């Protein structure tokens, strides 16, 4: 296999080597959370321990050479619920446990439901980002939140007795996200990532069939969700980069959807007005690169390195796959990352911290050899 065509380096987000955002929680974080749940330490004491561990994480990220850093989602229990539950008019619900499941698994079957008119309000994550920005210093701090389409998709499954009119709900979701984007911008955020498992679901033949059985047209839903995303990010400041990360599930190294991007590619890639797509491409579940032909002027961050296990991919194989993708998207619109974060929930994926950092070194080394 020949070496991929060489592209140029890049000094603005998304970067040639980038990260999705979450990191394995340290033992100190896990212990502190347990102590807080048992009532042995206060919320303030937990927050201070989180601060210490986030500073250590940032030092490691910077030492590795990352151009954008995150707090690893160290303050969160879930990649999405903490954000949704910080929105006014939402409340936590417990879903039915699987027969035979352990007490821990049953307790973690959590989601949210709309309980009143929604508003962004005084969301705690804005202050958390402000703290991250301060800790990061001169290095760009990246913020990750779940997408507006996911908010709608989840509440549809959980039931909603507050909004009887879909357009009214869409309008309020859009206002929540416009307010959120401006609030994060005012706090210093210039790089925001919207995480979204909805599109992974809409790529899956099994899930599409299930939606149809419920009277939902998945193709119309894709159109509605592109509009929801576009209207949510409309009016964002010109110097703020917004990316969309598409995921097929990552909880404790598992997955829930499989299927290439074909069913949604034209609608999503051609019409969504985000600046970049972070796309899973770590195995056959994500299909081939042909759907990337619908990409216009957005960047595509290829998630070629898996976070689901500790084994390292071949650098030459990664280069070959970048070359393959470059048949459909200009090499200078491509970047490289892991397929997802390392911990979609506080339990984390099935790999060690050392393997986590080895994965990121591989991403950086490969990218530096492709884009010089």
C-alpha positions, -999 to +999 in steps of 0.1 A: +000+000+000+014+034-010+017+062+015-012+086+017-011+119-001+005+144+022-016+172+035-008+204+053-007+211+091-036+230+107-036+255+136-073+259+141-100+235+154-106+208+145-069+199+146-051+172+125-050+152+157-079+157+180-098+141+208-135+134+214-133+145+250-139+120+278-111+103+297-110+073+321-117+085+356-088+083+380-090+062+412-090+094+432-121+106+413-139+073+417-131+071+454-142+107+460-175+100+443-181+069+464-174+089+496-197+117+485-226+092+477-221+077+512-222+112+528-186+110+540-175+142+521-194+173+510-201+184+475-176+211+480-149+186+490-157+165+460-154+196+437-119+204+451-108+168+445-121+170+409-101+202+405-069+185+415-075+156+392-085+178+363-053+198+366-033+166+365-052+155+334-046+188+317-009+185+324-009+151+307-029+163+277-005+193+272+026+171+277+013+148+250+010+178+226-027+181+223-038+215+208-072+214+224-078+199+259-108+189+279-116+182+316-121+146+306-158+150+317-144+143+352-173+161+369-200+141+351-216+107+358-229+105+322-217+121+289-253+134+283-276+132+313-256+157+335-262+183+308-298+175+302-306+174+339-290+208+343-317+223+320-347+238+338-379+217+333-362+183+333-360+155+359-342+122+364-361+089+358-351+053+364-357+029+335-368-007+340-339-029+348-330-060+328-340-093+346-309-108+363-290-074+362-269-065+391-279-038+416-252-015+401-266-020+365-302-014+376-293+017+395-275+030+364-305+026+341-312+063+342-326+089+318-346+121+319-381+134+313-395+168+307-413+180+338-420+216+328-413+243+303-376+240+294-350+267+296-312+268+299-313+288+331-283+290+354-267+258+341-238+246+363-217+235+333-211+271+323-192+277+355-174+243+351-162+254+317-151+288+331-130+268+356-116+246+328-106+276+308-088+291+337-069+258+344-060+254+307-043+287+305-031+295+270-042+261+256-076+260+238-102+244+260-128+223+243-164+218+256-186+188+249-223+186+253-251+163+239-269+176+208-303+192+205-315+163+184-305+138+211-325+158+236-356+155+215-350+118+206-346+107+242-376+126+255-397+110+227-390+076+241-395+086+277-428+104+272-437+140+275-469+154+291-458+190+289-455+197+252-484+186+230-471+204+200-439+192+184-430+226+168-434+243+202-410+218+217-386+222+189-387+260+194-379+257+231-351+232+224-336+256+199-339+285+224-322+264+251-293+256+228-289+291+214-288+304+250-263+276+259-240+284+230-239+321+238-233+313+275-204+291+268-190+316+243-193+344+269-174+321+294-146+318+268-155+287+248-144+288+211-146+251+204-178+232+211-187+196+203-222+183+201-223+146+209-251+126+192-260+089+192-292+097+173-275+096+140-259+062+149-294+050+155-306+064+122-278+045+104-290+012+118-314-010+097-328-026+129-334+007+146-349+023+115-374-007+113-383-002+149-390+035+143-412+027+114-431+002+136-439+031+159-452+052+130-420+073+127-404+079+093-366+078+099-359+098+068-383+126+078-367+125+113-333+130+098-346+161+080-362+174+111-330+168+132-308+186+107-332+215+109-331+213+147-293+214+148-290+242+122-315+264+140-299+257+173-265+268+162-277+297+139-263+330+150-233+315+167-203+338+169-181+336+138-150+327+158-166+296+175-161+262+160-189+237+164-185+200+156-209+171+156-197+138+170-217+107+157-216+077+180-231+042+179-228+036+216-197+035+239-209+026+274-184+004+291-169-006+257-203-017+243-224-005+213-261-005+204-262+004+167-245-008+136-246+003+100-228+026+076-236+063+071-255+057+038-290+062+051-283+096+066-253+108+046-269+130+020-292+147+045-267+151+073-234+157+055-248+180+027-271+200+049-259+202+085-242+236+090-217+224+116-180+231+110-168+195+114-180+159+118-163+135+142-172+102+127-167+066+140-147+045+116-129+020+139-145-012+125-170-026+100-200-014+120-195+021+105-193+009+069-171+023+042-160+059+033-182+063+002-209+083+021-183+110+026-189+120-010-217+142+003-194+163+025-192+199+013-168+223+030-168+208+065-139+190+081-141+153+088-123+139+119-118+102+111-123+081+143-101+053+131-085+044+165-109+025+188-114+033+225-132+001+232-101-020+239-064-015+245-049-031+214-031-006+191-039-003+155-012-005+128+001+029+119+005+018+083-031+006+083-043+039+096-024+057+069-040+034+043-075+041+056-068+079+055-057+075+019-090+056+012-111+084+028-092+110+008-107+095-024-140+111-013-129+141+008-099+164+002-070+153+024-069+189+038-105+185+051-095+154+070-082+150+106-077+120+129-089+110+163-101+081+184-136+068+175-151+081+208-141+092+242-127+067+268-155+070+293-190+078+282-200+072+318-179+074+350-173+036+349-152+040+317-142+016+289-124-016+293-088-005+290-061+009+312-050+046+316-016+036+300-035+021+270-056+053+268-025+074+265-009+050+240-039+054+218-036+091+217+002+089+210-007+067+180-032+093+168-006+121+171+023+103+156+002+091+126-013+126+120+022+142+122+034+118+095+004+123+072-001+161+075+034+177+075 
